[in-house]
């Protein structure tokens, strides 16, 4: 039998009194921005699904509370809180620029942050970090997956009542927002009830119970009687979870499940994952309507393609035979996903608005220039490389390589700085006696080099860091530019192909500096390199070239860049 230590609260309201008191609050939900958990329909925390677009869509359809996917405490402690005025969000961003958690005002009083943790001090640090951006904090004590349990988190906590007691007590006493936890059943009903009473004694606002044990999976029947026993054993609101498909397939089923378990509220996972309109009182909508609603939020808040793709495939659950399912599997970016549902116009419009907003913001700051000890000038900006913004053969490095070939400059060299603890990279580009770098950490060496090259081209006046080449206008003009005859009778397409063939044969020098060991290593990259440089090198005066110089012989990529930017400036 599991031994659970219980701290007797000073005064416990009856469950009925507590529920009635909570229901009299504004909208039955929040009073003074404090979330309550009685008589609610809740979106469950789901890995990869519980990101911002799904949460907002669930609220639109009628969910009272939405949980984010579980995020580990260690990851959050590495994040910087950034107010994203372009998207109107608060972002928690890792050092390499990846958003770990994104939220917005629309959900501020209804979103619960679910944390994976096994340490009370770390849990409190994360909770304090998030306290003003979320409505509540939940501790995951039910996830049976190895990625959670191997760190002593999730369901691994179920047999650690003393640790549970310390984590929850620390949080309840340390933050102003309500604290909850989500558990699974223990093999013994007696142990399950003892654990529930221990959790109640910490002062948590509610307890979510998944009606299965750690080893059981969705194909096993949910134990409604066990949830009922827990609900009757404690005075705090109990949230019933685990009824999807077996008990819940329609909105009306939600209330039947609540009555069967005698819980205060119901939390829905799989049915919401498959059709988020399960929260809609009027009934579920066709999957195409739900997907369009999802994609609108995914585009509005720049949700990553990989995550959006996964969520859309979940919304197509049971419709795998449809052509749209196969089409989604083949997509490589958000534009392609939107096109399947006729939303390419919406994607282009929102993308352009975001681009213009970034342009205004980044142009307001510009670059910084400082002189190093060796007398070399270093230009630096904080810019991030987004691969989706550029066509395959028109990246910043491609443009630089062609400029080097055309002007017969020395070969560009990159010095890479490596953060071994995070596997992140930054690069310094050296060309024509000057250095350029982005202070933004990137997830790969290539991305770091592209970022440094963006800074270089921006300083030279050839590329606005906020104005990527992958515009619709560029695509429309691409064929015309490629087929424009050159003086030698070749088309630009032929010249580009030949120059690319020559480039692959050589390589860009790169020096890697390891922050951990302080060691340097030198190697040659095998792609996207400039032509071999011969005698008679021409200097790039002041690090910048005029448009006239470019027009004398730069290839179609530079010509296309000038044309697109001139058209954008005049519009």
Helices and strands as residue ranges (DSSP letters): H 15-23, G 26-28, E 30-31, E 34-35, E 41-43, H 52-61, E 65-67, E 71-72, H 73-77, E 80-84, E 89-93, E 99-104, G 105-107, E 111-116, H 120-130, E 136-141, H 146-149, G 154-159, H 161-174, E 178-185, H 189-201, E 206-213, H 224-233, E 237-241, H 251-261, E 265-268, H 270-274, G 276-279, H 287-300, H 305-315, H 323-330, H 334-340, H 344-365, E 368-371, E 377-381, G 387-389, H 396-407, E 413-419, E 424-431, E 434-438, H 445-459, H 472-482, H 492-505, E 509-514, E 520-524, G 541-543, H 547-553, H 556-570
